[in-house]
Amino acid sequence: MALPAVFIVLAALALVTVIGLLWQSFRAIEGTAAVDPVRRDDLLSPDRRALLERKAALLQSLRDLSFDHEAGKISQEDFERLDEQFRADARDVLQALDVEVAPYREKAEALLAERLARGPAAPAAPPSTDDQGAPPALGQACAACSGTNDPDARFCKHCGARLPGEAPAAQRRADAHDDAPVDRSTAHVSRGGAPSPGGEVA
Amino acid sequence: MTTLDIPFLGSLVLCLVLVCASYTFVVSVATGRGRPHLLPAARYGALATCGFVAFALFLLAYAFQTHDFQIRYVARYSDRSMPWWYLVASLWGGQDGSLLWWTFLLSGYTVAVTLWMRGRYRELQPWMFATLMTIFGFFCITMLFAANPFATTVGAAPLDGEGLNPLLQNYWMAIHPPSLYMGFVGWSIPFAILVGALITGRLSREWIDASRLWAMVAWSFLSLGLLLGCLWSYEELGWGGYWAWDPVENASFMPWLVGTAFLHSILTQERYGMMRVWNVFLLCLTFFMTIFGTFLTRSGLIASVHSFARSDIGIYFVWYLGFLLIACTALIIWRLPKLRSRNTIDSMLSREFAFLLNNWILLGMMVFVLVATTAPLLSDWLMNEKVTVGPPFYNKWMVPLGIILLLLMGIGPLTSWRKTTGRGFWRAALVPAVFGLVVFSLHVAFGARLGYPPVISSDEIYDTATGRALAALFSVAPLLVTTVGAFVIGTVVQEFWRGVRVRMRSKGESPTTALVRLVSRAKRRYGGYIIHVGIVIMFIGFAGSAYDIEKEAALQPGAAMHVGDYAVRYDGARMELDPSKRMLFTDMTLLDKKGDDLGEISPAKFIYATHPDMPTTEVAIRSRLDNDVYVIMSTVDPSTKRGTFRVIVRPLVAWIWLGGMIVLFGCVLTMSPSVKELLAATKGAQTERRMRRRLAVALTALFLLAFGLSVPALVQAQSNSSSSLMAGTVIMHDPLEKQLFGRLLCQCGDCARLPLTECTCSWAQREREKIRAELAAGVSPGAIENSYRAQFGEAALSVPSDEGFGRAMWALPVTLLVAAGAGIFFVGRRWRRAGDALTPVTPDGMLMSDIDYDRRLDDELRRFEEDA
């Protein structure tokens, strides 16, 4: 009968898998294994997450309410009262969400204004296909190797030399990043690799 | 031939599981404590632990297949004549192996949840792994030190094993325990996620989103396991019932009750963030109950028909339970500040409050079962006397609670979130209530004529006012069940109908399209309603037991007996042989009132070569929707062929299985991914991978459930070949006798204190003869019961008397229930006042920005609608 053989083969397979998994585990401790991509959700601060959850729940409630009303399950009077209550709550939540991002919105608007103020030359520039995504017109050239860099770069990305660039602007950006609504315990998830594009916080 | 030293290797692997689990625990804790880059290491470690467990299980399976009787467990639970599938089933046939099996299932769940989560919930994951590893560690330690399935026999290996108990040698053994274990073990996953949430303090909706699916999977398997347990008991054990309130059954029923409460209560938290502490408590309690139930039945502290050998694993469970209790309490108290929530409700006539009441009754039932199940322990401890509580106690007390639950099932869906005005509620309740009344009057008018009288006679379990009140309630129970059941079904049908009508009107869809889209857009809601319908149908099946007709007779070949609307003709006996057993069949023909042939049935006795002293009773069942004819052959004289038979006509039993299937269908519906989710698989590789994983999980669950669903069909096909617990059969002459004997427990000292209706020992036989003589002499059953008690003590009765400890048995749960009910109303009123204090926003007071936000809200709603 071949059945005992089946079980011994299964056992052997389990053993091989275990060895492979342990190997992977040790590699991960060493830091040589691939690291999971960071998801945007993981970087949300608990407060913001709670607000978003609440918003989803309220939207769900509003939808169910209007459905129940259409279905004739609740009276017009109940519907109006509940609808207004849910809406008031939802408005509060939306407002709270706005308040939280207000400083960043201001910064973004300032940056936009700054960019627009540079005149029509910039918007008229053809969209760059450069994988760095920065329009060359705005870049600053490195004095040492003459490579192009981002406008706010402080060091050349080609040769590492210090750039004369706009330190104040760069400082501002760094501050903005520090204040971002990020749960700090997860902000430095990756040691073994760079965070994926998906992990960037808006 | 074999050079593998399986016992040594097996024990070594168990040690390695422990080592690997410890390693993973350490890495997980490190991950949780600020080294998030170690998460993959923890994950691989957890998977490796599971791999080791699988390795150990396959080794044991190999040992069974190769008849390695050097291993004690293999020698005790198998022999050379057993076919391979029983050799596989033997893996969970005994104590030691079932612990390994438990660990194996936990591995399966761990692998599934790891793949399912992958990069999500990464804050919770490390602590989830750490918690799961402590559970692995606990089972490993218990196996290594107290119940090692790889332990060797003392002395030389026997030539042949003892063989699996013939009662377990049937097809049920292969599916009932695994399913029940799946239900028990499954609760570990939501519990581990919860511990993660408690430790990290991320106590918003996140952990509920993460654990909901797993709680539902566990609940579904627990329900399936309970249902299969009923089927097994009914088809195989040959005593004519499906639920005996045995401690093992209760042990699985209690987590089911708490788990059901949890699944309802989380809905309130999802919507309003309320009742956070309560939900955490419920989930902890559910997990605790799964372990506590295992402890109760495995430690040998409470006698049960599911007699797992008494062993010393009890103390390990006590330690673990103590650890769980302290750890959970400490975690909850520590996180209490973060668990506080805005507790206001607008009205007591709201969905929130209905869920609160649902929790109240479910937990009340749980407390009842708990107190009665642990009565032997409590009474032993308090009064040095083991009081046992038998089925009559439960049957009487659970009926009122069950009917309240049924009523709440009808009221709940009629309420809406936050507040329903009284007028609105009554308008919604109108159609279902009318439907209920129609069924009520139909039952009253035609019930008796169809054989289902609305009022039945009921015995009193106590000779007091309580006993009379219970009996009165019990006697109208069938009518209450049909009326309230109709009301519940009315509400559900109304919900479906209204939903479909809206879609037909607003979207112009055909009725079928509207129904499909309606359900697929709110699967949890409508799946839940379908589960409710299933439960109602099961209740009707339970109520059918009130109409049982039972008769016993000794027949010569050719003679017939009449039971209810049927006649059973005994045609003759025959003996058949197969390698492992002798089979004695008695062929009978079932006839209806007019004498028409309804088919052949063959109840039998099987005598296994390994256990010649335990002939098993094979019942024959003819199952129809209106009633089952259940035939048990008690004895047959080999020379004269004269046989004694017990025939039970059991109305509506099939409804229980039908209702169970509807419940499982509802479960599948609730958990299944929607078409949209499946189609979303095309949206990029990342999503696609995730979707494929979800699909895999869903399909596995579906497959397992479908497997479970196909079972009843298979049963029909083989209902003539089954086995039984009852080695002999006791003959009851009339219902009065049956009621009385059911309350008196055998005192022979050998059996697990079976009631006199069941015990077959000579002591019970003598006692029955004595009591029959007294009954014939006109002594009242109450007097006989009292003298029995005076002679053998309180512990000799299956229903404790209504005084002293016996009264506390019901008074304690009832007091708790009433107090909790009052507490809920009190708290509800306070919350409502807190809600009233908040000033309502009126449209007139709206600011410009509010109008702005309103517009944005409408946009969001539109998008939300499209996404759904």
Interface residues (C-beta under 8 A of the other chain):
Chain A: M1 L3 P4 F7 I8 L10 A11 A14 L15 T17 V18 L21 L22 Q24 S25 F26 A28 I29 G31 A33 A34 V35 D36 P37 V38 R39 D41 D42 P46 R49 A50 E53 R54 K55 A56 A57 L59 Q60 S61 L62 R63 D64 L65 F67 D68 E70 A71 G72 K73 I74 S75 E77 D78 R81 L82 E84 Q85 R87 A88 A90 R91 L94 Q95 S185 T186 H188 V189 S190 R191 G192 G198
Chain B: L4 C20 T24 V27 G34 P36 H37 L38 L39 P40 A41 A42 R43 Y44 G45 L47 A48 G51 F52 A54 F55 F58 L59 A61 Y62 Q65 T66 W84 R118 G119 R120 R122 E123 R202 S204 R205 E206 E270 R271 Y272 G273 D346 S416 W417 R418 K419 T420 T421 R423 G424 R427 A428 E495 R498 G499 R501 V502 R505 S506 Q686 P840 V841 T842 P843 S849 D850 Y853 D854 R856 L857 E860 L861 F864 E865 A868
